[in-house]
Amino acid sequence: MSTVATSFGIEEALEQLGIKEVNKGTSTGNDWFSSGEEIASYSPVDGNLIGKVTTTSKEDYEKVMQAATSAFKTWRVMPAPQRGEVVRQFGEELRRLKEPLGKLVSYEMGKSYQEGLGEVQEMIDICDFAVGLSRQLHGLTMHSERPGHRMYEQYHPLGVVGIISAFNFPVAVWAWNTALAWICGDVCVWKPSEKAPLCGVACQKIAASVFKRNNLPEGISCLINGDYRVGEFMTTDKRIPLISATGSTRMGKIVGRTVGERLGKSLLELGGNNAIIVTPDADIKMTVIGAVFGAVGTAGQRCTSTRRLIIHESIYDKVKDALVAAYGQLRIGNPLDENNHVGPLIDTDAVKMYQKALESVVEEGGKIIVEGGVLQGEGYESGCYVKPAIAEAKNSYSIVQHETFAPVLYLLKYSGDVENALEIQNGVNQGLSSAIMTNNLREAERFLSHAGSDCGIANVNIGTSGAEIGGAFGGEKETGGGRESGSDAWKIYMRRQTNTINYTTELPLAQGIKFDL
């Protein structure tokens, strides 16, 4: 362990979370096993090895599925409020271990310590939401057209829910899914990103301790580890009715096609190419704050990161100058040091993608106005630290049309009214998050109208980055159409059933058909 990591309490955090030098990466709860190869987790913070995780073999996976399908028979008949009580206890464990888990998230993924703590807080918040929801899993009652009949609708657990999560939110997105799935009566099998496997091990240990305390069977919370080949165990498995997958659009298309071929259900949270429209009536100070945090937070590795700033020509230079000045104040370095604003990218492959994006925008005719580059020297030994960059570009550029998972912000100019800005904003294949900065009520309402933003999230006078637990999270088009977290997102984890009860002594048939029996 490096001196830097030790000074920020990483060793103590790993000890509290039960992380070892070599960790078994397959679990049905308190039963840990793996017969696959080892994958190593290196921190992008300092390049040091954090630990190793053994991957899941096909035989290991079968053991997991046997435990999960068996546990479902017990868990589904437990009253939902009782399941909610177990989730409440899980949330309390997260509160107790918030600091060490937040540090692990920061050190393994590279986001700032405050963002790591914030991610664990999202886990706690979704547990609170789920606990309340466990007493509100409602259906509908409808009037029957037949006398003496009652008709209603109810929801039942689906079964085993498969969860595939991405490296950028290594714990929160799993919790968004699993907390709701659990209170719905489902059991979960989780494959975390192979780039952040230790976060998965830590979460599984926390959950397993709660289930053991409540004398519940193995299999309600399961963990598998490995690359896409391990994910394919789930996507091709008919025993898993729902696959929730978070990641790139390319990955999501493969998952959706594979699951669709067996007529399973997919919940897809994929790429974003998020824009903020800045109108002449915008508050410039608020705009800069929202744009900078959206573009450089998590080093631009959020699906909701701000990629495009669509600025009216009348205030373009003013906004550009304010952004350039703000970027000059950014501090880049160890994310566990709370004095820093920007941490590293996840790995050197991400750095290469970042460099290629900057080269591409220049090749297509764009202009770099805040220079990027890879940082070197003391404190940057991992090779994963880059400078947040700003480029003037056009929406038609190929590189602007694609999501670059790095701190690269494209400035786009529009003229005329907000209709023209909306055409630019909506003129990409992704549709996750969007925002408008304006003090003009008509512009704000136009942005939120049926013919306004085509994204799943549309904000007024806040940025594109982040989301509250209470609202459904997700996007349209190549973002996948899935919804997680709040509102009625719980329904995706359940199967819908319509029931009709006849409480008479006669059996009227549809369309007046009669049988003389």
Secondary structure per residue as TSV (DSSP state, phi and psi in degrees):
chain	resnum	aa	ss	phi	psi
A	1	M	-	360.0	136.6
A	2	S	-	-73.2	160.8
A	3	T	H	-62.1	-40.2
A	4	V	H	-60.5	-48.2
A	5	A	H	-63.8	-41.4
A	6	T	H	-62.7	-38.4
A	7	S	H	-67.5	-20.9
A	8	F	T	-101.2	13.8
A	9	G	T	78.0	24.0
A	10	I	H	-68.4	-41.4
A	11	E	H	-58.9	-43.2
A	12	E	H	-64.9	-39.2
A	13	A	H	-63.3	-44.6
A	14	L	H	-62.0	-39.0
A	15	E	H	-65.3	-43.2
A	16	Q	H	-62.3	-33.7
A	17	L	H	-88.9	-4.1
A	18	G	T	76.3	24.4
A	19	I	-	-83.6	129.2
A	20	K	-	-109.7	179.3
A	21	E	S	-64.5	-42.9
A	22	V	E	-126.4	123.6
A	23	N	E	-116.4	135.3
A	24	K	E	-69.3	132.4
A	25	G	-	-102.2	7.2
A	26	T	E	-122.5	133.7
A	27	S	E	-153.0	144.3
A	28	T	S	-107.8	5.9
A	29	G	S	147.8	-102.4
A	30	N	S	-95.0	-3.4
A	31	D	-	-95.9	116.0
A	32	W	E	-114.9	135.6
A	33	F	E	-161.9	159.7
A	34	S	-	-172.0	137.9
A	35	S	-	-121.6	10.3
A	36	G	S	-88.7	-172.9
A	37	E	-	-76.7	171.8
A	38	E	E	-94.5	141.3
A	39	I	E	-117.2	139.8
A	40	A	E	-99.9	142.1
A	41	S	E	-110.4	111.8
A	42	Y	E	-103.2	137.4
A	43	S	-	-77.6	130.7
A	44	P	T	-71.2	-10.7
A	45	V	T	-68.2	-48.6
A	46	D	T	-134.2	1.8
A	47	G	-	80.3	3.2
A	48	N	-	-85.2	152.1
A	49	L	E	-71.6	126.2
A	50	I	E	-89.5	-46.0
A	51	G	E	178.9	175.2
A	52	K	E	-121.9	152.5
A	53	V	E	-130.6	132.4
A	54	T	E	-82.3	139.4
A	55	T	-	-86.4	170.5
A	56	T	-	-93.9	123.7
A	57	S	-	-86.0	171.9
A	58	K	H	-61.8	-38.0
A	59	E	H	-66.8	-40.2
A	60	D	H	-61.6	-43.0
A	61	Y	H	-61.7	-41.3
A	62	E	H	-62.4	-37.1
A	63	K	H	-65.3	-39.8
A	64	V	H	-62.1	-46.8
A	65	M	H	-66.9	-34.5
A	66	Q	H	-63.6	-42.4
A	67	A	H	-67.3	-42.0
A	68	A	H	-65.8	-46.7
A	69	T	H	-66.8	-32.6
A	70	S	H	-70.3	-44.1
A	71	A	H	-64.1	-32.5
A	72	F	H	-58.2	-36.0
A	73	K	H	-63.5	-31.6
A	74	T	H	-83.4	-46.9
A	75	W	H	-66.4	-35.9
A	76	R	T	-69.6	-26.9
A	77	V	T	-92.7	-5.4
A	78	M	S	-71.6	130.0
A	79	P	-	-53.8	140.3
A	80	A	H	-55.5	-41.7
A	81	P	H	-61.6	-30.8
A	82	Q	H	-71.2	-37.8
A	83	R	H	-63.2	-38.0
A	84	G	H	-61.9	-35.0
A	85	E	H	-64.3	-38.4
A	86	V	H	-65.2	-42.0
A	87	V	H	-64.9	-35.9
A	88	R	H	-60.2	-43.8
A	89	Q	H	-63.9	-36.6
A	90	F	H	-62.0	-42.9
A	91	G	H	-60.8	-37.6
A	92	E	H	-66.2	-38.6
A	93	E	H	-63.5	-37.8
A	94	L	H	-65.4	-37.5
A	95	R	H	-61.5	-42.2
A	96	R	H	-66.7	-34.9
A	97	L	T	-107.7	19.6
A	98	K	H	-57.9	-44.9
A	99	E	H	-65.9	-51.6
A	100	P	H	-65.4	-37.2
A	101	L	H	-68.5	-38.8
A	102	G	H	-61.9	-38.0
A	103	K	H	-67.4	-40.7
A	104	L	H	-63.1	-43.6
A	105	V	H	-57.2	-47.3
A	106	S	H	-62.4	-44.7
A	107	Y	H	-75.6	-36.7
A	108	E	H	-81.9	-34.5
A	109	M	H	-97.4	-34.0
A	110	G	-	106.2	-3.6
A	111	K	-	-75.1	162.8
A	112	S	-	-62.2	155.3
A	113	Y	H	-59.1	-40.5
A	114	Q	H	-64.0	-36.6
A	115	E	H	-70.0	-33.9
A	116	G	H	-63.2	-45.3
A	117	L	H	-63.1	-39.0
A	118	G	H	-64.0	-35.0
A	119	E	H	-67.0	-41.4
A	120	V	H	-65.1	-36.5
A	121	Q	H	-62.3	-35.4
A	122	E	H	-61.8	-36.9
A	123	M	H	-62.6	-44.4
A	124	I	H	-63.0	-43.8
A	125	D	H	-63.2	-40.7
A	126	I	H	-70.2	-29.5
A	127	C	H	-64.3	-44.7
A	128	D	H	-60.1	-44.5
A	129	F	H	-59.6	-45.3
A	130	A	H	-66.0	-36.3
A	131	V	H	-60.5	-47.1
A	132	G	H	-63.3	-40.5
A	133	L	H	-64.6	-27.4
A	134	S	T	-61.8	-16.8
A	135	R	T	-104.3	10.6
A	136	Q	-	-135.6	26.6
A	137	L	-	-77.6	84.4
A	138	H	-	-96.1	158.9
A	139	G	-	-121.8	-162.9
A	140	L	E	-125.0	152.6
A	141	T	E	-113.9	128.2
A	142	M	E	-118.7	152.5
A	143	H	E	-78.1	131.7
A	144	S	-	-85.0	148.9
A	145	E	S	-78.5	-9.7
A	146	R	S	-101.1	132.2
A	147	P	T	-61.8	144.1
A	148	G	T	71.1	22.9
A	149	H	E	-123.7	147.6
A	150	R	E	-123.5	137.3
A	151	M	E	-127.2	134.1
A	152	Y	E	-149.5	173.9
A	153	E	E	-128.5	138.2
A	154	Q	E	-140.7	167.0
A	155	Y	E	-119.4	138.2
A	156	H	E	-122.5	155.6
A	157	P	E	-61.0	148.0
A	158	L	-	-79.2	-43.7
A	159	G	S	136.7	-122.9
A	160	V	E	-91.0	126.0
A	161	V	E	-105.7	124.6
A	162	G	E	-94.1	131.5
A	163	I	E	-122.1	124.9
A	164	I	E	-118.2	115.9
A	165	S	-	-112.9	164.0
A	166	A	-	-102.5	166.5
A	167	F	S	-70.7	-27.5
A	168	N	S	-72.6	-27.9
A	169	F	S	-127.6	79.3
A	170	P	T	-71.4	-12.0
A	171	V	T	-127.7	-37.5
A	172	A	H	-65.7	-44.1
A	173	V	H	-66.3	-35.9
A	174	W	H	-59.6	-45.2
A	175	A	H	-65.9	-37.7
A	176	W	H	-53.8	-44.1
A	177	N	H	-76.7	-50.4
A	178	T	H	-72.5	-34.9
A	179	A	H	-63.0	-42.8
A	180	L	H	-71.1	-42.6
A	181	A	H	-60.7	-41.2
A	182	W	H	-62.5	-46.9
A	183	I	H	-70.1	-22.7
A	184	C	H	-75.8	-11.7
A	185	G	T	100.0	8.2
A	186	D	-	-88.4	161.1
A	187	V	E	-110.2	158.5
A	188	C	E	-127.7	140.2
A	189	V	E	-119.2	123.1
A	190	W	E	-117.6	127.8
A	191	K	E	-111.6	102.5
A	192	P	-	-72.4	168.7
A	193	S	-	-62.2	138.5
A	194	E	T	-67.7	-8.6
A	195	K	T	-88.4	-10.7
A	196	A	S	-144.1	55.7
A	197	P	H	-71.8	-26.7
A	198	L	H	-70.5	-29.7
A	199	C	H	-62.2	-38.1
A	200	G	H	-65.3	-42.7
A	201	V	H	-60.7	-44.5
A	202	A	H	-62.1	-45.4
A	203	C	H	-64.8	-40.2
A	204	Q	H	-63.8	-39.2
A	205	K	H	-62.9	-40.9
A	206	I	H	-64.8	-47.3
A	207	A	H	-63.8	-42.5
A	208	A	H	-61.5	-37.1
A	209	S	H	-63.7	-35.5
A	210	V	H	-71.0	-43.4
A	211	F	H	-65.8	-37.4
A	212	K	H	-64.9	-42.1
A	213	R	H	-60.7	-29.4
A	214	N	T	-97.0	13.0
A	215	N	T	54.9	39.9
A	216	L	-	-98.3	154.0
A	217	P	-	-72.9	160.4
A	218	E	T	-61.8	146.4
A	219	G	T	110.6	-9.4
A	220	I	S	-73.3	-37.9
A	221	S	E	-123.3	117.8
A	222	C	E	-124.9	150.1
A	223	L	E	-127.8	134.1
A	224	I	-	-129.4	156.4
A	225	N	-	-138.3	149.6
A	226	G	-	145.7	-170.7
A	227	D	S	-91.1	-158.6
A	228	Y	H	-59.1	-26.9
A	229	R	H	-65.8	-35.3
A	230	V	H	-71.3	-37.2
A	231	G	H	-60.5	-34.0
A	232	E	H	-66.3	-24.3
A	233	F	H	-55.1	-41.6
A	234	M	H	-79.8	-45.2
A	235	T	H	-64.4	-25.7
A	236	T	T	-97.3	2.3
A	237	D	-	-93.6	113.7
A	238	K	T	-66.3	-14.5
A	239	R	T	-76.4	-7.6
A	240	I	-	-112.0	100.8
A	241	P	-	-71.0	-22.7
A	242	L	E	-134.0	129.6
A	243	I	E	-114.1	121.6
A	244	S	E	-103.7	116.6
A	245	A	E	-126.2	131.3
A	246	T	E	-118.3	130.8
A	247	G	S	164.3	-152.9
A	248	S	-	-73.7	159.6
A	249	T	H	-61.7	-39.4
A	250	R	H	-57.9	-48.3
A	251	M	H	-62.8	-42.4
A	252	G	H	-63.3	-36.1
A	253	K	H	-64.9	-38.2
A	254	I	H	-66.6	-46.3
A	255	V	H	-62.3	-48.2
A	256	G	H	-59.8	-41.8
A	257	R	H	-67.0	-43.7
A	258	T	H	-65.6	-46.8
A	259	V	H	-68.4	-37.6
A	260	G	H	-63.9	-33.8
A	261	E	H	-63.3	-27.3
A	262	R	T	-101.7	13.3
A	263	L	T	58.8	33.0
A	264	G	-	-85.0	177.9
A	265	K	E	-106.2	143.8
A	266	S	E	-123.4	139.2
A	267	L	E	-115.7	106.9
A	268	L	E	-110.9	125.1
A	269	E	E	-119.5	102.2
A	270	L	-	-118.8	-150.1
A	271	G	-	-66.9	157.9
A	272	G	-	-130.1	153.5
A	273	N	-	-140.3	66.1
A	274	N	E	-80.5	143.3
A	275	A	E	-127.5	150.2
A	276	I	E	-115.3	124.4
A	277	I	E	-88.0	130.0
A	278	V	E	-117.4	109.1
A	279	T	-	-93.1	168.7
A	280	P	T	-59.2	-21.3
A	281	D	T	-95.3	14.9
A	282	A	-	-76.6	150.7
A	283	D	-	-81.9	111.8
A	284	I	H	-63.7	-40.5
A	285	K	H	-62.2	-46.6
A	286	M	H	-62.4	-38.5
A	287	T	H	-61.3	-45.5
A	288	V	H	-64.6	-43.8
A	289	I	H	-60.0	-49.0
A	290	G	H	-64.4	-40.7
A	291	A	H	-70.4	-42.8
A	292	V	H	-66.1	-47.9
A	293	F	H	-62.7	-41.7
A	294	G	H	-64.7	-33.7
A	295	A	H	-85.8	-34.7
A	296	V	H	-109.2	-14.7
A	297	G	G	-59.3	139.2
A	298	T	G	54.9	28.7
A	299	A	G	52.7	37.2
A	300	G	G	72.1	18.8
A	301	Q	-	-107.3	31.3
A	302	R	S	-101.3	148.2
A	303	C	T	-67.3	-20.8
A	304	T	T	-99.5	8.6
A	305	S	-	-56.8	146.0
A	306	T	E	-77.3	119.2
A	307	R	E	-102.7	-33.6
A	308	R	E	-129.7	136.8
A	309	L	E	-117.8	113.4
A	310	I	E	-101.8	104.3
A	311	I	E	-113.1	136.1
A	312	H	E	-66.3	141.0
A	313	E	T	-58.5	-27.8
A	314	S	T	-70.8	-22.3
A	315	I	T	-123.0	10.6
A	316	Y	H	-57.1	-52.2
A	317	D	H	-64.9	-36.2
A	318	K	H	-65.3	-44.2
A	319	V	H	-67.6	-42.9
A	320	K	H	-59.3	-46.6
A	321	D	H	-63.2	-38.7
A	322	A	H	-66.8	-37.5
A	323	L	H	-67.2	-45.1
A	324	V	H	-59.3	-41.5
A	325	A	H	-64.7	-40.6
A	326	A	H	-66.3	-41.8
A	327	Y	H	-63.8	-28.3
A	328	G	T	-67.7	-14.6
A	329	Q	T	-98.8	-3.1
A	330	L	-	-70.2	137.6
A	331	R	-	-108.6	126.0
A	332	I	B	-112.5	128.7
A	333	G	S	170.9	-162.4
A	334	N	-	-49.0	118.6
A	335	P	T	-69.0	-15.5
A	336	L	T	-77.6	-14.4
A	337	D	S	-87.6	111.7
A	338	E	T	-70.2	-3.6
A	339	N	T	-78.9	-15.5
A	340	N	-	-91.9	147.2
A	341	H	S	-95.9	-32.6
A	342	V	B	-129.1	129.8
A	343	G	-	-99.5	-161.2
A	344	P	-	-85.9	165.5
A	345	L	-	-74.5	166.2
A	346	I	S	-65.2	-37.0
A	347	D	S	-162.7	178.0
A	348	T	H	-69.9	-23.4
A	349	D	H	-64.0	-39.3
A	350	A	H	-65.8	-35.0
A	351	V	H	-63.2	-43.5
A	352	K	H	-62.2	-39.3
A	353	M	H	-64.1	-41.0
A	354	Y	H	-61.2	-46.3
A	355	Q	H	-63.3	-40.9
A	356	K	H	-64.5	-37.4
A	357	A	H	-63.0	-42.9
A	358	L	H	-66.6	-38.2
A	359	E	H	-65.0	-40.5
A	360	S	H	-67.1	-40.5
A	361	V	H	-66.6	-34.7
A	362	V	H	-69.7	-42.5
A	363	E	H	-61.0	-30.9
A	364	E	T	-86.2	-2.1
A	365	G	T	111.1	2.9
A	366	G	-	-78.7	172.9
A	367	K	E	-130.9	127.7
A	368	I	E	-81.8	122.2
A	369	I	E	-108.3	-19.5
A	370	V	E	-125.4	109.6
A	371	E	-	-63.7	139.6
A	372	G	-	-94.1	-156.6
A	373	G	-	135.7	159.8
A	374	V	B	-93.1	131.4
A	375	L	-	-84.7	141.7
A	376	Q	-	-132.9	166.6
A	377	G	S	103.7	-165.6
A	378	E	T	-60.9	129.4
A	379	G	T	91.3	-12.3
A	380	Y	-	-120.1	27.1
A	381	E	T	-64.0	-22.8
A	382	S	T	-70.0	-18.9
A	383	G	S	76.0	14.1
A	384	C	-	-108.7	1.7
A	385	Y	-	-92.6	129.1
A	386	V	B	-131.0	160.7
A	387	K	-	-86.9	129.5
A	388	P	-	-59.0	134.0
A	389	A	E	-121.8	153.8
A	390	I	E	-126.8	135.5
A	391	A	E	-131.4	140.0
A	392	E	E	-84.1	132.2
A	393	A	-	-151.9	-175.5
A	394	K	-	-123.4	149.7
A	395	N	T	-63.5	-23.6
A	396	S	T	-76.8	-13.9
A	397	Y	S	-60.6	139.4
A	398	S	H	-58.2	-41.9
A	399	I	H	-67.9	-30.7
A	400	V	H	-74.0	-29.2
A	401	Q	H	-72.3	-18.3
A	402	H	S	-106.5	153.6
A	403	E	-	-80.3	124.1
A	404	T	-	-104.7	114.5
A	405	F	-	-83.7	68.8
A	406	A	S	-164.7	167.1
A	407	P	S	-79.7	70.6
A	408	V	E	-121.7	120.5
A	409	L	E	-111.8	130.3
A	410	Y	E	-103.9	126.0
A	411	L	E	-94.7	125.6
A	412	L	E	-121.9	140.1
A	413	K	E	-105.5	139.4
A	414	Y	E	-130.3	158.2
A	415	S	-	-125.2	169.4
A	416	G	S	77.2	-147.1
A	417	D	S	-96.6	-174.7
A	418	V	H	-67.3	-19.2
A	419	E	H	-58.1	-41.2
A	420	N	H	-67.4	-37.5
A	421	A	H	-66.4	-39.9
A	422	L	H	-65.0	-36.4
A	423	E	H	-62.5	-39.0
A	424	I	H	-68.6	-47.3
A	425	Q	H	-58.4	-47.1
A	426	N	T	-78.5	-6.2
A	427	G	-	-84.9	41.8
A	428	V	S	-135.2	167.2
A	429	N	S	-80.3	-16.4
A	430	Q	E	-94.7	158.7
A	431	G	E	-151.7	54.8
A	432	L	S	-90.7	-76.8
A	433	S	E	-121.1	151.9
A	434	S	E	-153.5	160.7
A	435	A	E	-154.1	156.9
A	436	I	E	-131.7	137.0
A	437	M	E	-107.1	110.9
A	438	T	-	-163.3	149.2
A	439	N	S	-106.5	12.9
A	440	N	-	-96.4	114.7
A	441	L	H	-59.8	-40.9
A	442	R	H	-63.6	-41.8
A	443	E	H	-64.5	-42.2
A	444	A	H	-62.7	-46.3
A	445	E	H	-68.5	-35.2
A	446	R	H	-63.7	-39.9
A	447	F	H	-62.3	-34.8
A	448	L	H	-92.5	-0.6
A	449	S	S	-77.2	176.4
A	450	H	T	-57.3	-32.7
A	451	A	T	-101.2	18.9
A	452	G	S	-95.4	-130.9
A	453	S	-	-62.0	135.9
A	454	D	-	-96.8	17.2
A	455	C	S	-93.9	160.3
A	456	G	S	-70.2	-23.8
A	457	I	E	-124.9	128.5
A	458	A	E	-136.5	117.8
A	459	N	E	-115.0	151.3
A	460	V	E	-119.6	122.0
A	461	N	S	61.7	26.9
A	462	I	S	-139.7	165.0
A	463	G	-	-77.9	-171.6
A	464	T	S	-87.7	-18.4
A	465	S	S	-86.8	138.4
A	466	G	-	90.6	164.7
A	467	A	-	-159.7	152.7
A	468	E	-	-92.8	147.5
A	469	I	T	-59.0	-34.9
A	470	G	T	-67.1	-23.1
A	471	G	S	-98.6	153.5
A	472	A	E	-70.1	135.3
A	473	F	E	-109.1	130.1
A	474	G	-	158.0	176.9
A	475	G	-	-144.9	177.8
A	476	E	E	-107.1	-177.8
A	477	K	E	54.9	-131.2
A	478	E	T	-75.8	3.6
A	479	T	T	-77.1	-16.8
A	480	G	-	112.2	-22.4
A	481	G	S	84.0	-0.3
A	482	G	-	-77.8	159.7
A	483	R	-	-134.7	130.3
A	484	E	E	-124.4	172.2
A	485	S	E	76.1	-115.0
A	486	G	S	-88.0	-158.4
A	487	S	T	55.4	-131.9
A	488	D	T	-104.5	28.2
A	489	A	G	-60.7	-19.9
A	490	W	G	-60.2	-25.1
A	491	K	G	-64.9	-26.0
A	492	I	G	-66.5	-22.8
A	493	Y	G	-89.8	7.8
A	494	M	E	-133.8	161.3
A	495	R	E	-105.2	140.8
A	496	R	E	-94.4	139.6
A	497	Q	E	-137.0	132.8
A	498	T	E	-101.5	131.5
A	499	N	E	-121.5	138.4
A	500	T	E	-125.8	130.1
A	501	I	E	-118.1	126.6
A	502	N	E	-100.9	115.8
A	503	Y	-	-109.8	25.7
A	504	T	S	-107.6	-176.7
A	505	T	S	-100.6	8.6
A	506	E	-	-121.5	160.6
A	507	L	-	-126.9	85.7
A	508	P	-	-69.3	136.9
A	509	L	-	-101.3	158.0
A	510	A	G	-63.7	147.8
A	511	Q	G	56.4	24.4
A	512	G	G	72.8	13.4
A	513	I	-	-64.0	140.5
A	514	K	-	-129.9	141.7
A	515	F	-	-117.5	125.0
A	516	D	-	-88.4	85.7
A	517	L	-	-114.4	360.0
